[in-house]
Amino acid sequence: MEKIKLNKQIYSLKSIQQAIEAYKHLAKFSLHQDARYYNVAMYNIEADFKAILKDEFSNYALAIAKDAH
């Protein structure tokens, strides 16, 4: 399992949901939030993507959030 903590001041919920949709064929995801962060957990990650999925997912969500502004 990989965990990602994404700051709400930078990432939008919509961008994270879109990233989950785009990457759902590579892993299972859970999403929870607290006052300051979106907390994403990735399970059952495809073996070929274990080393890079966390960074790729974060970059993708960030690009979506940036384009929305």
mmCIF file of the C-alpha atoms, coordinates in Angstrom:
data_MODEL
# 
_entry.id   MODEL 
# 
loop_
_atom_site.group_PDB 
_atom_site.id 
_atom_site.type_symbol 
_atom_site.label_atom_id 
_atom_site.label_alt_id 
_atom_site.label_comp_id 
_atom_site.label_asym_id 
_atom_site.label_entity_id 
_atom_site.label_seq_id 
_atom_site.pdbx_PDB_ins_code 
_atom_site.Cartn_x 
_atom_site.Cartn_y 
_atom_site.Cartn_z 
_atom_site.occupancy 
_atom_site.B_iso_or_equiv 
_atom_site.pdbx_formal_charge 
_atom_site.auth_seq_id 
_atom_site.auth_comp_id 
_atom_site.auth_asym_id 
_atom_site.auth_atom_id 
_atom_site.pdbx_PDB_model_num 
ATOM 1  C CA . MET A 1 1  ? 0.000   0.000  0.000   1.00 0.00 ? 1  MET A CA 1 
ATOM 2  C CA . GLU A 1 2  ? 1.098   3.531  -0.806  1.00 0.00 ? 2  GLU A CA 1 
ATOM 3  C CA . LYS A 1 3  ? -0.270  6.608  0.960   1.00 0.00 ? 3  LYS A CA 1 
ATOM 4  C CA . ILE A 1 4  ? -0.391  10.125 -0.436  1.00 0.00 ? 4  ILE A CA 1 
ATOM 5  C CA . LYS A 1 5  ? -1.222  13.252 1.567   1.00 0.00 ? 5  LYS A CA 1 
ATOM 6  C CA . LEU A 1 6  ? -2.391  16.099 -0.704  1.00 0.00 ? 6  LEU A CA 1 
ATOM 7  C CA . ASN A 1 7  ? -2.829  19.638 0.606   1.00 0.00 ? 7  ASN A CA 1 
ATOM 8  C CA . LYS A 1 8  ? -6.286  21.112 0.042   1.00 0.00 ? 8  LYS A CA 1 
ATOM 9  C CA . GLN A 1 9  ? -4.780  24.521 -0.733  1.00 0.00 ? 9  GLN A CA 1 
ATOM 10 C CA . ILE A 1 10 ? -3.104  23.028 -3.814  1.00 0.00 ? 10 ILE A CA 1 
ATOM 11 C CA . TYR A 1 11 ? -5.292  20.090 -4.912  1.00 0.00 ? 11 TYR A CA 1 
ATOM 12 C CA . SER A 1 12 ? -9.044  20.073 -5.516  1.00 0.00 ? 12 SER A CA 1 
ATOM 13 C CA . LEU A 1 13 ? -11.312 17.175 -4.687  1.00 0.00 ? 13 LEU A CA 1 
ATOM 14 C CA . LYS A 1 14 ? -12.406 17.071 -8.314  1.00 0.00 ? 14 LYS A CA 1 
ATOM 15 C CA . SER A 1 15 ? -8.818  16.776 -9.565  1.00 0.00 ? 15 SER A CA 1 
ATOM 16 C CA . ILE A 1 16 ? -8.145  13.870 -7.216  1.00 0.00 ? 16 ILE A CA 1 
ATOM 17 C CA . GLN A 1 17 ? -11.353 12.109 -8.221  1.00 0.00 ? 17 GLN A CA 1 
ATOM 18 C CA . GLN A 1 18 ? -10.420 12.518 -11.890 1.00 0.00 ? 18 GLN A CA 1 
ATOM 19 C CA . ALA A 1 19 ? -6.944  11.120 -11.215 1.00 0.00 ? 19 ALA A CA 1 
ATOM 20 C CA . ILE A 1 20 ? -8.456  8.117  -9.432  1.00 0.00 ? 20 ILE A CA 1 
ATOM 21 C CA . GLU A 1 21 ? -10.702 7.515  -12.434 1.00 0.00 ? 21 GLU A CA 1 
ATOM 22 C CA . ALA A 1 22 ? -7.746  7.763  -14.829 1.00 0.00 ? 22 ALA A CA 1 
ATOM 23 C CA . TYR A 1 23 ? -5.541  5.382  -12.829 1.00 0.00 ? 23 TYR A CA 1 
ATOM 24 C CA . LYS A 1 24 ? -8.121  2.915  -11.499 1.00 0.00 ? 24 LYS A CA 1 
ATOM 25 C CA . HIS A 1 25 ? -6.928  0.251  -13.932 1.00 0.00 ? 25 HIS A CA 1 
ATOM 26 C CA . LEU A 1 26 ? -3.511  0.290  -12.198 1.00 0.00 ? 26 LEU A CA 1 
ATOM 27 C CA . ALA A 1 27 ? -4.575  0.135  -8.527  1.00 0.00 ? 27 ALA A CA 1 
ATOM 28 C CA . LYS A 1 28 ? -7.439  0.232  -6.057  1.00 0.00 ? 28 LYS A CA 1 
ATOM 29 C CA . PHE A 1 29 ? -7.908  3.590  -4.319  1.00 0.00 ? 29 PHE A CA 1 
ATOM 30 C CA . SER A 1 30 ? -9.468  4.937  -1.162  1.00 0.00 ? 30 SER A CA 1 
ATOM 31 C CA . LEU A 1 31 ? -9.934  8.636  -0.476  1.00 0.00 ? 31 LEU A CA 1 
ATOM 32 C CA . HIS A 1 32 ? -10.488 10.302 2.886   1.00 0.00 ? 32 HIS A CA 1 
ATOM 33 C CA . GLN A 1 33 ? -10.088 13.889 3.984   1.00 0.00 ? 33 GLN A CA 1 
ATOM 34 C CA . ASP A 1 34 ? -9.501  15.920 7.083   1.00 0.00 ? 34 ASP A CA 1 
ATOM 35 C CA . ALA A 1 35 ? -9.481  19.674 7.600   1.00 0.00 ? 35 ALA A CA 1 
ATOM 36 C CA . ARG A 1 36 ? -6.265  20.284 5.624   1.00 0.00 ? 36 ARG A CA 1 
ATOM 37 C CA . TYR A 1 37 ? -5.523  17.220 3.504   1.00 0.00 ? 37 TYR A CA 1 
ATOM 38 C CA . TYR A 1 38 ? -6.921  14.689 1.081   1.00 0.00 ? 38 TYR A CA 1 
ATOM 39 C CA . ASN A 1 39 ? -5.534  11.295 2.020   1.00 0.00 ? 39 ASN A CA 1 
ATOM 40 C CA . VAL A 1 40 ? -5.275  8.804  -0.820  1.00 0.00 ? 40 VAL A CA 1 
ATOM 41 C CA . ALA A 1 41 ? -4.320  5.173  -0.318  1.00 0.00 ? 41 ALA A CA 1 
ATOM 42 C CA . MET A 1 42 ? -3.403  2.906  -3.231  1.00 0.00 ? 42 MET A CA 1 
ATOM 43 C CA . TYR A 1 43 ? -3.719  -0.881 -2.934  1.00 0.00 ? 43 TYR A CA 1 
ATOM 44 C CA . ASN A 1 44 ? -3.009  -3.787 -5.264  1.00 0.00 ? 44 ASN A CA 1 
ATOM 45 C CA . ILE A 1 45 ? -0.775  -1.677 -7.488  1.00 0.00 ? 45 ILE A CA 1 
ATOM 46 C CA . GLU A 1 46 ? 0.178   -3.259 -10.805 1.00 0.00 ? 46 GLU A CA 1 
ATOM 47 C CA . ALA A 1 47 ? 3.709   -4.614 -10.411 1.00 0.00 ? 47 ALA A CA 1 
ATOM 48 C CA . ASP A 1 48 ? 5.177   -2.637 -13.320 1.00 0.00 ? 48 ASP A CA 1 
ATOM 49 C CA . PHE A 1 49 ? 3.977   0.648  -11.773 1.00 0.00 ? 49 PHE A CA 1 
ATOM 50 C CA . LYS A 1 50 ? 4.762   0.218  -8.072  1.00 0.00 ? 50 LYS A CA 1 
ATOM 51 C CA . ALA A 1 51 ? 7.861   2.409  -8.201  1.00 0.00 ? 51 ALA A CA 1 
ATOM 52 C CA . ILE A 1 52 ? 6.256   5.325  -10.049 1.00 0.00 ? 52 ILE A CA 1 
ATOM 53 C CA . LEU A 1 53 ? 2.495   5.347  -9.495  1.00 0.00 ? 53 LEU A CA 1 
ATOM 54 C CA . LYS A 1 54 ? 2.536   7.546  -6.398  1.00 0.00 ? 54 LYS A CA 1 
ATOM 55 C CA . ASP A 1 55 ? 4.443   10.336 -8.179  1.00 0.00 ? 55 ASP A CA 1 
ATOM 56 C CA . GLU A 1 56 ? 2.570   9.954  -11.470 1.00 0.00 ? 56 GLU A CA 1 
ATOM 57 C CA . PHE A 1 57 ? -0.785  10.097 -9.696  1.00 0.00 ? 57 PHE A CA 1 
ATOM 58 C CA . SER A 1 58 ? 0.169   13.231 -7.754  1.00 0.00 ? 58 SER A CA 1 
ATOM 59 C CA . ASN A 1 59 ? 1.484   14.964 -10.872 1.00 0.00 ? 59 ASN A CA 1 
ATOM 60 C CA . TYR A 1 60 ? -1.653  14.123 -12.825 1.00 0.00 ? 60 TYR A CA 1 
ATOM 61 C CA . ALA A 1 61 ? -3.942  15.459 -10.087 1.00 0.00 ? 61 ALA A CA 1 
ATOM 62 C CA . LEU A 1 62 ? -1.820  18.593 -9.807  1.00 0.00 ? 62 LEU A CA 1 
ATOM 63 C CA . ALA A 1 63 ? -2.003  19.227 -13.572 1.00 0.00 ? 63 ALA A CA 1 
ATOM 64 C CA . ILE A 1 64 ? -5.798  18.935 -13.474 1.00 0.00 ? 64 ILE A CA 1 
ATOM 65 C CA . ALA A 1 65 ? -6.029  21.294 -10.489 1.00 0.00 ? 65 ALA A CA 1 
ATOM 66 C CA . LYS A 1 66 ? -3.715  23.791 -12.207 1.00 0.00 ? 66 LYS A CA 1 
ATOM 67 C CA . ASP A 1 67 ? -5.732  23.711 -15.441 1.00 0.00 ? 67 ASP A CA 1 
ATOM 68 C CA . ALA A 1 68 ? -8.915  24.417 -13.486 1.00 0.00 ? 68 ALA A CA 1 
ATOM 69 C CA . HIS A 1 69 ? -7.583  27.797 -12.318 1.00 0.00 ? 69 HIS A CA 1 
# 
